[in-house]
């Protein structure tokens, strides 16, 4: 890919291929606001002007100490990867699958390095915040289902001395994946989350995030899953998920990964790992191929439409 080709790309498409989604829409859809790709935050400060195909991040200094960082597609890729123009173009090639790119999952400690020492837990309680209950409702998760698995996590940003609260699900290492309307992050060490099913045994389901898991419960009309569920808490934790499969002797695994580059690579890695084994892996992405993930499909369709896609009539 050359610079001219890169300039013709949609910045919004680039961000979405990386897994970033807007959390606010302003000015009649011309401005899309994101949680910054450059750091953890709970109030969006990264904005894309879709009509001009440019971005600005009001939490980052620009060149020459300008008030904010910003630019076009190449400028974004250079800052995101800390690369020069050549390196930015190479990363765009990988993102658009124009060159072979081998997926190597990051180790859990590597993934958590920048976040483990940033946030600390102040308390973990039953969910009582109206704002969090409203957020759960906005994600189309009934309280009786969501509150069976989620906690209200009060946390503090160590460096900024700021406090916040969010919905959280605990992982094996005692850390919490947390989500609210304006925040997505991790408190503690990153790891996978295991939900035991009513018929724990040879079958397992594997999702990227906990809202995918909750959405599946809603679609299937269950408060508890039939089989065990492995929530990766991010596609980069696929190796930890595979280790769990091997240790527990599952023989049938269904994967529900995102329809983006990370999800595709994780699916390929999972299938390749068990290609010549007794474990049968079946991807379920075709059921929500026109959505980013299961959760987005659940939010975007009514329950009858979603169940029809799953063959539930």
C-alpha positions in Angstrom: 0.0 0.0 0.0 1.3 3.4 -0.9 0.5 6.8 0.8 -2.1 7.7 -1.9 -4.0 4.5 -1.3 -3.8 5.0 2.5 -5.2 8.5 2.2 -8.3 7.1 0.4 -9.1 4.8 3.3 -12.0 5.5 5.7 -10.6 6.4 9.1 -13.8 5.0 10.6 -13.2 1.7 8.9 -9.6 1.5 10.1 -10.7 2.1 13.7 -13.5 -0.5 13.5 -11.1 -3.1 12.0 -9.0 -2.6 15.1 -12.0 -3.2 17.2 -12.8 0.4 18.3 -16.4 1.5 18.3 -17.9 5.0 18.8 -19.6 5.6 22.1 -21.2 9.0 21.2 -22.6 10.5 18.0 -22.8 14.3 17.7 -23.6 17.0 15.1 -26.1 14.9 13.2 -23.7 12.0 12.8 -20.8 14.0 11.4 -18.7 13.6 14.6 -18.1 10.2 16.2 -16.6 10.1 19.6 -14.4 7.2 20.8 -12.7 6.2 24.0 -9.1 7.0 23.0 -7.2 4.1 21.4 -4.0 5.6 22.9 -4.9 5.1 26.6 -7.5 4.0 29.1 -10.3 6.5 29.8 -14.0 6.6 30.7 -14.9 9.9 29.0 -14.5 9.9 25.2 -11.9 12.4 24.0 -11.1 11.0 20.6 -13.3 12.3 17.8 -13.5 11.4 14.1 -15.0 13.9 11.6 -16.4 11.5 9.1 -17.0 14.2 6.5 -13.4 15.4 6.5 -11.9 11.9 7.4 -9.7 13.4 10.1 -9.3 12.7 13.9 -8.4 14.7 17.0 -7.5 13.4 20.4 -8.0 16.1 23.1 -6.1 14.1 25.7 -2.9 14.0 23.7 -0.5 16.9 22.8 0.0 17.4 19.1 3.2 18.2 17.2 5.0 21.2 18.6 2.9 21.0 21.8 -0.3 21.9 20.0 -3.4 21.7 22.0 -4.4 18.3 20.7 -3.1 15.5 18.5 -4.8 14.8 15.2 -4.5 14.2 11.5 -5.5 11.7 8.9 -5.2 7.9 8.5 -1.4 7.8 8.2 -0.9 10.2 11.1 -3.1 8.0 13.2 -1.3 4.8 12.3 2.1 6.4 13.0 1.0 7.5 16.5 -0.8 4.2 17.3 2.2 2.0 16.4 4.9 4.5 17.1 6.1 4.1 13.5 7.3 6.1 10.7 5.4 6.5 7.4 6.8 3.2 6.0 5.9 1.3 9.2 2.4 2.8 9.2 1.8 1.7 5.7 3.0 -1.8 6.5 0.5 -2.0 9.5 -2.3 -0.9 7.1 -1.3 -3.7 4.8 -1.7 -6.2 7.7 -5.0 -4.6 8.8 -6.4 -5.1 5.3 -4.9 -8.5 4.9 -2.7 -7.5 1.9 0.3 -9.3 3.3 0.6 -12.5 5.3 0.4 -11.8 9.0 0.8 -14.6 11.5 -1.3 -14.3 14.7 0.7 -14.8 17.8 -1.4 -14.4 21.0 0.1 -12.1 23.6 0.8 -13.5 27.0 -1.6 -12.6 29.8 1.1 -10.6 31.6 2.0 -8.6 28.5 -1.7 -7.7 27.9 -2.1 -6.6 31.4 1.1 -4.6 31.9 -0.2 -1.2 31.0 -3.4 -1.7 33.0 -2.5 -3.7 36.1 -0.9 -0.7 37.9 -3.3 1.9 36.6 -6.5 1.0 38.4 -7.2 -0.4 41.8 -10.3 -1.9 43.3 -12.0 -0.1 46.1 -15.0 -2.3 46.5 -17.0 -5.1 44.9 -20.8 -5.1 45.7 -24.1 -6.1 44.3 -25.2 -3.8 41.5 -27.3 -1.0 42.9 -26.4 2.0 40.7 -29.3 3.3 38.6 -26.9 4.4 35.9 -25.4 0.8 35.7 -28.9 -0.8 35.7 -29.9 1.6 32.9 -26.8 0.7 31.0 -27.6 -3.0 31.4 -31.1 -2.3 30.1 -29.7 -0.4 27.1 -27.6 -3.5 26.2 -30.9 -5.5 26.3 -29.8 -7.7 29.2 -32.7 -8.4 31.7 -31.7 -7.7 35.3 -32.4 -11.2 36.5 -29.8 -12.5 34.1 -27.2 -9.8 34.3 -27.2 -9.5 38.1 -26.6 -13.2 38.4 -23.1 -12.8 37.0 -22.1 -9.1 37.3 -20.9 -7.0 40.2 -20.6 -3.3 40.8 -16.9 -2.5 40.9 -15.8 0.7 42.5 -12.3 1.6 41.3 -9.7 4.3 41.5 -7.2 5.6 38.9 -4.0 5.5 40.8 -2.1 8.2 38.9 -5.1 10.6 38.3 -6.6 10.0 41.8 -10.0 9.7 40.1 -12.7 7.2 41.1 -15.4 5.5 39.1 -17.7 2.5 39.1 -18.7 0.0 36.4 -20.2 -3.4 35.9 -17.6 -6.1 36.3 -17.1 -9.8 35.9 -14.4 -11.6 37.8 -11.7 -13.6 36.0 -9.7 -16.6 37.3 -6.8 -14.4 38.5 -9.2 -12.3 40.6 -9.1 -9.3 38.3 -12.3 -7.7 36.9 -13.2 -6.8 33.3 -15.3 -3.7 33.8 -17.8 -1.9 31.5 -20.0 1.1 31.7 -21.5 3.5 29.2 -18.3 5.5 29.0 -15.6 3.1 30.3 -14.1 -0.1 29.2 -11.1 -1.5 31.1 -9.5 -4.0 33.4 -8.7 -3.9 37.1 -6.0 -6.3 38.2 -4.4 -9.1 36.1 -6.1 -10.2 32.8 -7.3 -13.8 32.6 -10.2 -15.8 31.3 -13.5 -16.3 33.1 -15.1 -19.7 33.4 -18.8 -20.1 33.8 -19.9 -23.6 34.8 -22.9 -25.0 32.9 -25.7 -27.1 34.2 -24.3 -30.1 32.2 -20.6 -29.5 32.6 -18.7 -32.1 30.7 -17.5 -32.6 27.1 -19.0 -29.5 25.5 -17.9 -25.8 25.9 -18.8 -22.5 24.4 -16.1 -19.8 24.0 -16.8 -16.0 23.7 -14.6 -13.0 23.5 -16.5 -10.9 26.1 -19.0 -11.2 28.9 -21.7 -9.2 27.1 -21.5 -11.8 24.3 -22.1 -14.5 26.9 -25.1 -12.6 28.5 -26.5 -12.0 25.0 -26.4 -15.7 24.2 -28.3 -16.5 27.4 -31.0 -14.0 26.4 -31.3 -15.4 22.8 -31.5 -19.0 24.1 -33.9 -18.0 26.9 -31.8 -19.4 29.7 -30.6 -18.0 33.0 -27.8 -20.5 33.1 -25.8 -22.1 30.3 -26.2 -25.7 29.5 -22.5 -26.3 28.8 -19.4 -24.6 30.3 -18.5 -21.2 28.9 -15.0 -19.9 28.5 -15.0 -16.0 28.3 -11.7 -15.0 26.9 -12.0 -11.3 28.0 -10.2 -10.4 24.8 -9.1 -12.3 21.7 -5.5 -12.2 22.8 -6.3 -14.6 25.6 -7.0 -17.4 23.1 -3.9 -19.4 24.3 -5.2 -19.4 27.9 -8.6 -20.6 26.6 -6.9 -23.5 24.7 -5.0 -24.5 27.8 -8.3 -24.7 29.7 -9.8 -26.9 27.0 -6.9 -29.3 27.1 -6.9 -29.5 30.9 -10.6 -30.2 31.1 -10.9 -32.7 28.2 -13.7 -31.0 26.2 -14.4 -32.7 22.9 -16.8 -30.1 21.3 -16.1 -26.4 21.3 -18.3 -23.7 19.7 -16.6 -20.3 19.3 -18.5 -17.0 19.2 -15.7 -14.5 18.3 -15.9 -11.0 16.9 -16.2 -10.4 13.2 -13.0 -8.4 13.0 -9.3 -9.0 12.5 -8.7 -10.1 16.1 -11.7 -12.5 16.1 -10.7 -14.0 12.7 -7.2 -14.6 13.8 -8.3 -16.1 17.1 -10.7 -18.4 15.3 -8.0 -19.6 12.9 -5.6 -20.1 15.8 -8.2 -22.2 17.7 -9.0 -24.4 14.7 -5.4 -24.9 13.8 -4.6 -25.9 17.4 -7.1 -28.8 17.3 -6.9 -29.6 13.6 -5.5 -33.1 14.2 -7.0 -33.9 17.5 -10.2 -35.3 18.9 -11.5 -31.9 19.8 -14.1 -30.6 17.3 -14.2 -26.8 16.9 -17.1 -25.1 15.2 -17.3 -21.4 14.6 -20.7 -19.7 14.9 -19.8 -16.4 13.2 -22.1 -17.1 10.3 -25.1 -16.6 12.6 -24.2 -12.9 13.1 -22.0 -12.2 10.0 -23.4 -8.8 9.4 -22.7 -7.6 13.0 -19.5 -7.1 14.8 -20.4 -9.6 17.5 -23.2 -11.5 19.2 -23.9 -8.6 21.6 -24.3 -6.1 18.7 -26.7 -8.5 17.0 -28.7 -9.0 20.1 -29.0 -5.2 20.6 -29.7 -4.6 16.9 -32.5 -7.2 16.3 -35.6 -8.0 18.2 -35.6 -11.3 20.1 -37.7 -13.2 17.5 -35.3 -12.2 14.6 -32.3 -13.2 16.7 -33.7 -16.6 17.5 -34.7 -17.2 13.9 -31.0 -16.8 13.0 -30.1 -19.4 15.5 -32.7 -21.8 14.2 -34.8 -21.5 17.3 -38.0 -20.6 15.4 
